């Protein structure tokens, strides 16, 4: 739904040029792939209207080039984008992908899942088992949406799958994306060979994506704490890191960085793209191609016009578990995160549209960005 947010930003700054903006948005939204991702949960939404509080389920996939399609795809990030009833702000709440939850039973028409307790990112994998292409995306997203509803009581009003690989194209159009790096981050994926200077992986990686060992003679990319302008390759690399963050926040750090990166994209677009008639169509097109969207029965242009009062500074990112570990070993699953009582209160606030009150009571849960 990032194309929607950018479109809303465009509307906020367009003044009298609304007619031209509509034409531009119409052509831009045509680049967005739309399909039914919410499955049966979509039918639970009655009297569809863009008015009132809305919660959008954003799922990030970090598929690798030439990835084996027979292997299960687990969701890399799970974000609830909540827009309160007055449509004057938006809140980003990430669910830890290792959250230990009950995944309901589900039949995707190919490989049924009997249901059980597991990490929440397994829901997408079990929902898409045996399927390929669009059917795999729908199956995986539907079971994840059912799991989110089962865990939080929230029925998403719309949904989107974000392809982080696709954001490379967005940064290509912008030229760079600048943001503050809040903790020194060492890449486990990209470095350079000390002898040849060529790009080379600095670490051997386990099948689960964790570090196995350092490769001698290769210096990894290091993104030092402070302001940094990322190239397209660096941007994608940065948001993938979790193992070698200086503050040892691991998956919470990656969660935080992905939220900050998405907000930085919007800020950089506002700073350098919305006033450029030659750059803007390319930006909207590139953004559209990063996602597959289920609009929940509300046309994308209606979403844009309803949310046009939201600007980048109105996007508030919030940490579940206050960004600290609350894990325990689970037989057959490994180390899993347990959502704290306060995290459950946060999710209840999303459901009840009272996030502003939660923030007043828990100001440290807001992420600096």
KAQUITA-V880287 format. One record per residue. RES is the residue in one small letter. SS is DSSP state (2 for helix, 1 for strand, 0 for the rest). PHI is phi in degrees with one decimal (* if undefined). PSI is psi in whole degrees, 0 to 359 (999 if undefined). Layout:
RES:SS:PHI:PSI ; RES:SS:PHI:PSI
This chain:
x:0:*:11 ; x:2:-68.2:331 ; x:2:-64.0:325 ; x:2:-62.9:313 ; x:2:-64.0:317 ; x:2:-64.5:319 ; x:2:-60.3:321 ; x:2:-65.1:321 ; x:2:-63.5:320 ; x:2:-61.5:316 ; x:2:-61.5:321 ; x:2:-62.5:329 ; x:0:-106.2:10 ; x:0:-88.3:346 ; x:0:59.7:236 ; x:0:-85.5:353 ; x:0:-84.7:43 ; x:2:-67.0:319 ; x:2:-60.8:314 ; x:2:-64.5:324 ; x:2:-64.1:320 ; x:2:-60.7:317 ; x:2:-62.5:315 ; x:2:-62.4:315 ; x:2:-65.9:324 ; x:2:-60.9:316 ; x:2:-71.2:327 ; x:2:-70.6:317 ; x:2:-68.5:343 ; x:0:-66.3:339 ; x:0:-80.3:347 ; x:0:-81.3:126 ; x:1:-74.2:125 ; x:1:-118.2:134 ; x:0:-158.5:165 ; x:0:-75.6:103 ; x:0:-96.5:330 ; x:0:-79.7:347 ; x:2:55.2:227 ; x:2:-66.7:337 ; x:2:-68.8:338 ; x:2:-66.2:326 ; x:2:-71.4:347 ; x:2:-78.8:345 ; x:0:-84.9:113 ; x:0:-95.6:153 ; x:0:48.4:62 ; x:0:-60.1:126 ; x:0:-154.7:149 ; x:0:-78.0:350 ; x:0:-75.1:155 ; x:0:86.8:180 ; x:0:-67.8:143 ; x:1:-135.0:143 ; x:1:-128.2:125 ; x:1:-110.9:131 ; x:1:-90.8:117 ; x:1:-107.8:127 ; x:1:-121.0:121 ; x:1:-94.6:130 ; x:1:-113.2:135 ; x:0:-117.5:61 ; x:0:-72.3:143 ; x:0:-91.7:153 ; x:0:-57.3:137 ; x:0:63.6:25 ; x:0:-64.4:139 ; x:0:-62.7:115 ; x:0:-66.8:345 ; x:0:-80.3:346 ; x:0:-83.5:145 ; x:0:-65.4:138 ; x:0:-102.7:118 ; x:0:-98.8:144 ; x:0:-67.2:130 ; x:0:-82.3:327 ; x:1:-146.6:147 ; x:1:-131.5:115 ; x:1:-126.8:132 ; x:1:-97.4:119 ; x:1:-99.7:107 ; x:1:-105.3:128 ; x:1:-113.8:116 ; x:0:-66.5:169 ; x:0:-59.8:330 ; x:0:-82.0:354 ; x:0:57.3:30 ; x:0:-102.0:355 ; x:0:-153.5:177 ; x:1:-150.6:145 ; x:1:-119.9:133 ; x:1:-105.6:118 ; x:1:-122.6:116 ; x:1:-91.8:135 ; x:1:-94.3:125 ; x:0:-55.1:132 ; x:0:-68.5:343 ; x:0:-95.6:12 ; x:1:-59.1:132 ; x:1:-85.9:116 ; x:1:-139.1:172 ; x:1:-94.0:119 ; x:1:-95.4:120 ; x:0:-70.0:162 ; x:0:-66.1:153 ; x:1:-159.9:137 ; x:0:-117.4:109 ; x:0:-88.5:7 ; x:0:88.6:354 ; x:0:-126.9:302 ; x:0:-130.4:103 ; x:0:-66.1:151 ; x:1:-116.9:130 ; x:0:-79.9:349 ; x:0:91.8:155 ; x:1:163.0:174 ; x:1:-88.4:134 ; x:1:-166.1:180 ; x:1:-71.0:145 ; x:0:-62.6:331 ; x:0:-72.1:350 ; x:2:-74.4:340 ; x:2:-59.6:315 ; x:2:-62.2:320 ; x:2:-64.8:313 ; x:2:-68.1:327 ; x:2:-70.3:335 ; x:2:-102.8:2 ; x:0:-56.8:131 ; x:0:80.7:357 ; x:0:-108.8:160 ; x:0:-135.1:164 ; x:2:61.6:218 ; x:2:-61.4:324 ; x:2:-64.4:324 ; x:2:-66.0:318 ; x:2:-63.4:316 ; x:2:-65.3:315 ; x:2:-61.9:314 ; x:2:-65.0:315 ; x:2:-66.8:319 ; x:2:-61.1:314 ; x:2:-67.4:325 ; x:2:-65.9:318 ; x:2:-62.6:320 ; x:2:-64.5:322 ; x:2:-68.4:318 ; x:2:-60.2:316 ; x:2:-63.5:319 ; x:2:-64.3:326 ; x:2:-84.8:321 ; x:2:-112.9:343 ; x:0:82.5:1 ; x:0:-92.0:122 ; x:0:-96.1:112 ; x:0:-59.3:140 ; x:0:-82.3:338 ; x:1:-160.0:172 ; x:1:-154.4:160 ; x:1:-153.9:143 ; x:1:-101.6:122 ; x:1:-99.8:129 ; x:1:-98.6:104 ; x:2:-63.6:333 ; x:2:-60.9:325 ; x:2:-67.2:336 ; x:2:-66.3:344 ; x:2:-59.3:322 ; x:2:-68.7:324 ; x:2:-62.8:313 ; x:2:-66.7:329 ; x:2:-58.9:316 ; x:2:-68.0:318 ; x:2:-69.3:332 ; x:0:95.4:324 ; x:0:-168.7:166 ; x:1:-133.2:127 ; x:1:-106.5:137 ; x:1:-159.3:170 ; x:1:-91.9:127 ; x:1:-89.5:117 ; x:0:-87.5:350 ; x:0:-153.5:139 ; x:0:-56.3:130 ; x:1:-124.8:124 ; x:1:-101.1:130 ; x:1:-78.5:137 ; x:1:-98.9:0 ; x:1:-111.6:327 ; x:1:-129.1:132 ; x:1:-154.5:193 ; x:1:-135.5:143 ; x:1:-67.8:127 ; x:0:-64.9:334 ; x:0:-88.6:315 ; x:0:-97.8:339 ; x:0:79.0:359 ; x:0:-76.3:152 ; x:1:-64.2:134 ; x:1:-153.9:146 ; x:0:-67.2:132 ; x:0:-87.4:347 ; x:1:-136.7:150 ; x:1:-84.4:136 ; x:1:-113.5:136 ; x:0:-71.7:162 ; x:0:-57.0:332 ; x:0:-86.3:6 ; x:0:91.6:356 ; x:0:-86.3:166 ; x:1:-76.1:134 ; x:1:-100.0:309 ; x:1:-162.8:158 ; x:1:-79.2:141 ; x:0:-92.6:119 ; x:0:-59.8:144 ; x:0:81.5:7 ; x:1:-123.2:128 ; x:1:-98.0:123 ; x:1:-74.9:156 ; x:1:-64.9:136 ; x:1:-125.9:124 ; x:1:-103.5:102 ; x:0:-75.4:152 ; x:0:-57.5:135 ; x:1:129.1:184 ; x:1:-69.4:137 ; x:1:-146.5:139 ; x:1:-107.9:119 ; x:1:-94.1:139 ; x:0:-75.7:168 ; x:2:-54.4:316 ; x:2:-66.7:318 ; x:2:-65.0:321 ; x:2:-60.9:311 ; x:2:-64.2:320 ; x:2:-63.9:316 ; x:2:-60.1:314 ; x:2:-74.1:352 ; x:2:-90.6:346 ; x:0:-79.9:141 ; x:0:-144.6:336 ; x:0:-80.0:320 ; x:0:-117.3:52 ; x:1:-89.3:135 ; x:0:-61.1:326 ; x:0:-82.8:3 ; x:0:55.3:37 ; x:0:-88.7:352 ; x:2:47.7:236 ; x:2:-64.1:330 ; x:2:-65.6:325 ; x:2:-66.9:315 ; x:2:-62.6:317 ; x:2:-54.5:313 ; x:2:-64.6:316 ; x:2:-67.5:324 ; x:2:-66.0:319 ; x:2:-60.3:313 ; x:2:-64.0:322 ; x:2:-65.6:315 ; x:2:-61.7:320 ; x:2:-67.5:321 ; x:2:-64.3:323 ; x:2:-56.7:312 ; x:2:-63.4:318 ; x:2:-63.4:316 ; x:2:-66.7:326 ; x:2:-64.7:317 ; x:2:-61.1:320 ; x:2:-73.9:330 ; x:2:-132.9:354 ; x:0:-116.1:324 ; x:0:-69.8:339 ; x:0:-97.8:12 ; x:0:-113.5:106 ; x:0:-65.5:340 ; x:0:-88.2:330 ; x:0:-87.8:326 ; x:2:-59.4:313 ; x:2:-58.0:321 ; x:2:-65.9:322 ; x:2:-63.3:311 ; x:2:-64.1:321 ; x:2:-65.2:316 ; x:2:-63.8:318 ; x:2:-62.5:317 ; x:2:-59.6:325 ; x:0:-79.5:355 ; x:0:-86.4:357 ; x:1:-144.9:157 ; x:1:-116.5:128 ; x:1:-120.7:140 ; x:1:-111.6:110 ; x:0:-78.5:2 ; x:0:68.1:18 ; x:0:89.9:3 ; x:0:-110.0:119 ; x:0:-53.8:144 ; x:2:-57.9:323 ; x:2:-66.6:330 ; x:2:-68.7:321 ; x:2:-58.2:314 ; x:2:-59.0:312 ; x:2:-69.1:328 ; x:2:-70.9:328 ; x:0:-103.3:18 ; x:0:-69.1:348 ; x:0:-83.8:354 ; x:0:-89.6:128 ; x:0:-116.4:168 ; x:2:-52.9:321 ; x:2:-67.9:345 ; x:2:-89.1:359 ; x:1:-89.5:118 ; x:1:-111.2:124 ; x:1:-99.9:135 ; x:1:-127.1:140 ; x:0:-93.7:128 ; x:2:-77.2:152 ; x:2:53.3:21 ; x:2:54.9:27 ; x:2:71.9:17 ; x:0:-119.1:157 ; x:0:-78.4:138 ; x:0:-138.1:62 ; x:1:-107.1:160 ; x:1:-152.3:152 ; x:1:-72.6:138 ; x:1:-124.9:121 ; x:0:-54.4:131 ; x:0:81.8:352 ; x:0:-119.9:325 ; x:1:97.4:200 ; x:1:-74.5:127 ; x:1:-128.4:152 ; x:1:-89.1:135 ; x:0:-105.6:123 ; x:0:-68.3:126 ; x:0:-70.0:166 ; x:2:-59.2:323 ; x:2:-69.2:325 ; x:2:-63.2:320 ; x:2:-65.5:326 ; x:2:-64.3:321 ; x:2:-60.7:314 ; x:2:-66.7:326 ; x:2:-66.1:324 ; x:2:-66.0:323 ; x:2:-62.4:314 ; x:2:-62.4:321 ; x:2:-93.3:2 ; x:0:58.5:49 ; x:0:-130.7:34 ; x:2:-64.1:326 ; x:2:-59.4:320 ; x:2:-68.2:321 ; x:2:-59.8:318 ; x:2:-65.6:321 ; x:2:-60.3:323 ; x:2:-81.2:337 ; x:0:-136.0:65 ; x:2:-64.4:334 ; x:2:-73.8:350 ; x:2:-79.5:351 ; x:1:-82.1:132 ; x:0:-84.3:132 ; x:0:-71.4:134 ; x:0:-147.0:999
